[in-house]
Amino acid sequence: MVDVAVELAGVFFKNPVLSAASELVFDGPSAKKMVKAGVGGIVTKTFTTSPEFRIRLRPYQFPLARFDSALKKSGSFHSLASPHVQKMNLVMGENIPEMAHICKDNKIPLIVSFYERPHDLTSWKRVAKGFERAGAEMLELNFSSPTMKGELEKSLGSSFKIIESIEKFSHIPFGIKISPMMEPLIDAVKGWKERGISFITAHNAPSGIYIDVEAEVPHGAPAIGGYLIGRPFLPISLARVVQILKTIEIPVVGVGGIFTGKDALQYLLCGSSLVQVATAAYIEGTGVFKKINQEIIFWMRRKRYSSISEFRGKVLQKIVPSAELKMKERFPYALPPESPYIPKIDHRRCIICQTCCRSCFYEVLHLKKGKIGVEKDRCWSCGLCVGICPEKAITLVDKKTGKIIWKGHGLALPFS
Ligand SMILES: Cc1cc2nc3c(=O)[nH]c(=O)nc-3n(C[C@H](O)[C@H](O)[C@H](O)COP(=O)(O)O)c2cc1C
C-alpha cells in the first residue's frame, strides 16, 4: 500500500500536490473544481485590502506558445495578473467561508494567500484574523509581490514586524511565499523562522518580458510581467529550495515548473514537504493534478516506498557546495592531452547523426570512414557529448583504466 498523505505544522494533506496561488482558486466554484481535480490542498489567489494593488489590467494573460515549439513545450506565458480584484469584505464574508466549507467537506486544507501594505501592521493583523475566523486552516503571506519584494530589499525589518504581530494574533499556522530573487535569502529565512513562521513557500516565478520581433513590440502588454519561465523554472527554484534546506530546518513547500510526477519528486527528494502547481494547470488543464499524483504513486510502488517520509530529503544529503567538490578534484589544472577522461562510442548504438560532432567545440569527435572517431588528445573530459547523444551511444571513460566515469544519467563516478 502506498500512502501519499503529508502532515505540515499539524495540518493534514491527503496528498502532497497543492494548487498554487493563482486564478485557479478564488471562490467556491473554483475551489470545487480543484477538489474534483484531486489536489491535496488549496492555496487561494492572493487577496489584499489595498485598492492600488487590486487594479487588474485587461487583457492580462499572454501565452507564448505561438512563438516557437520550445516555448510551447515549456508552458511559458507572460502574465500581468495582479492580486484578486474583489473587495476584502466580499472575499472575507462570502468567498472564504464558501471555500472553507467545500474544503472541510472534502477534508482538504484551505490556505489563504494575502498581503497588505508593508508598514500597515494593523491591516496585516486584522486580515489574518479575519481569514482565520472565516475558515482558513493556514495562511500564506505573499512576500513575493513586487511591492513586498522591494520593501524586503530595503530592509528585513518590516517583514519581521509583520510576522511578529501575526504570530501574536493568529491561532493557525502561517508561512511566507518568496520570490526566487529574494536576498539575503538565508538571513531572511532564519529571521522569519525565529519569529514564528511554520513554512516557506518557494517560489513565485520571476518577472520577464517577451518581444514580438515580427510586430516589433512587446508581446501582449508593454510592461514587465510575471510567470514567464514555465517548466525551465524548476532547476532555478529547486536550487534555492536546496540552499534553504541545507542551512535551515524549516518545512518548505516547493513551487516552480512542476508538470509531471518526476518534477514533483525532485522537490520531495530534496526535502520539500509539499509541492504546488500553477502554470501546468493553465497549460494542460486541471487533470494535471491527478496525473502528477498518479505518477508519484507509480514511482513509489516501483521503488517499494510506502510513505513519502521514507524518501523525503534523501537526495539533499548528497548535495554539497561546488567549492567542496573543487577541493577534492584530482585533476584541477589538467589540459589536453593530459585530461583524464575521454568519450567512448558504442558503434552498435551510434546512428551517425553527428550531434556530438556539431556540439564539441574542442573538435574531438569527427566522422571518419563512415564512423564517429575520437581525437583523444583534444578532449577536455567535459561530458557534453555523453549527455547530448540522442542514442545514449557515448560514455565517458577513464583514459588509463577504461572504467566508466559517466553514462549520461545519475552521478558521475568522481562525485559519487
Ligand atoms: C496566472 C498566474 C497567476 C498567479 N498569481 C499568483 C498570486 O496571486 N499569488 C502568488 O503568490 N503567486 C501567484 N502566481 C505564482 C504561482 O503561484 C507560482 O508560484 C509560480 O507560477 C511558479 O509555479 P508554476 O511554475 O507551477 O507556475 C501566479 C502564477 C500564474 C501563472
The ligand as an SDF file (V2000), in Angstrom:
LIG
                    3D

 31 33  0  0  0  0  0  0  0  0999 V2000
   -1.5320   33.3490  -13.9010 C   0  0  0  0  0  0  0  0  0  0  0  0
   -0.8060   33.2210  -12.6140 C   0  0  0  0  0  0  0  0  0  0  0  0
   -1.2440   33.9480  -11.5070 C   0  0  0  0  0  0  0  0  0  0  0  0
   -0.5450   33.8680  -10.3070 C   0  0  0  0  0  0  0  0  0  0  0  0
   -0.9860   34.5730   -9.2290 N   0  0  0  0  0  0  0  0  0  0  0  0
   -0.3240   34.4730   -8.0300 C   0  0  0  0  0  0  0  0  0  0  0  0
   -0.8070   35.1130   -6.8690 C   0  0  0  0  0  0  0  0  0  0  0  0
   -1.8370   35.7680   -6.8650 O   0  0  0  0  0  0  0  0  0  0  0  0
   -0.0760   34.9930   -5.7280 N   0  0  0  0  0  0  0  0  0  0  0  0
    1.0790   34.2520   -5.6530 C   0  0  0  0  0  0  0  0  0  0  0  0
    1.6860   34.1630   -4.5810 O   0  0  0  0  0  0  0  0  0  0  0  0
    1.5440   33.6080   -6.7520 N   0  0  0  0  0  0  0  0  0  0  0  0
    0.8630   33.7000   -7.9220 C   0  0  0  0  0  0  0  0  0  0  0  0
    1.3160   33.0120   -9.0240 N   0  0  0  0  0  0  0  0  0  0  0  0
    2.5790   32.2830   -8.9200 C   0  0  0  0  0  0  0  0  0  0  0  0
    2.3630   30.8060   -8.7030 C   0  0  0  0  0  0  0  0  0  0  0  0
    1.6570   30.5580   -7.5040 O   0  0  0  0  0  0  0  0  0  0  0  0
    3.7000   30.0510   -8.6930 C   0  0  0  0  0  0  0  0  0  0  0  0
    4.4410   30.4640   -7.5740 O   0  0  0  0  0  0  0  0  0  0  0  0
    4.5720   30.3050   -9.9210 C   0  0  0  0  0  0  0  0  0  0  0  0
    3.8060   30.4660  -11.0810 O   0  0  0  0  0  0  0  0  0  0  0  0
    5.5680   29.1580  -10.1240 C   0  0  0  0  0  0  0  0  0  0  0  0
    4.9100   27.9120  -10.1830 O   0  0  0  0  0  0  0  0  0  0  0  0
    4.4890   27.2090  -11.5750 P   0  0  0  0  0  0  0  0  0  0  0  0
    5.7230   27.0350  -12.3540 O   0  0  0  0  0  0  0  0  0  0  0  0
    3.8120   25.9280  -11.1720 O   0  0  0  0  0  0  0  0  0  0  0  0
    3.5350   28.1490  -12.2580 O   0  0  0  0  0  0  0  0  0  0  0  0
    0.6000   33.0510  -10.2070 C   0  0  0  0  0  0  0  0  0  0  0  0
    1.0120   32.3030  -11.3230 C   0  0  0  0  0  0  0  0  0  0  0  0
    0.3260   32.3700  -12.5070 C   0  0  0  0  0  0  0  0  0  0  0  0
    0.7870   31.5460  -13.6620 C   0  0  0  0  0  0  0  0  0  0  0  0
  1  2  1  0
  2  3  1  0
  2 30  2  0
  3  4  2  0
  4  5  1  0
  4 28  1  0
  5  6  2  0
  6  7  1  0
  6 13  1  0
  7  8  2  0
  7  9  1  0
  9 10  1  0
 10 11  2  0
 10 12  1  0
 12 13  2  0
 13 14  1  0
 14 15  1  0
 14 28  1  0
 15 16  1  0
 16 17  1  0
 16 18  1  0
 18 19  1  0
 18 20  1  0
 20 21  1  0
 20 22  1  0
 22 23  1  0
 23 24  1  0
 24 25  2  0
 24 26  1  0
 24 27  1  0
 28 29  2  0
 29 30  1  0
 30 31  1  0
M  END
$$$$
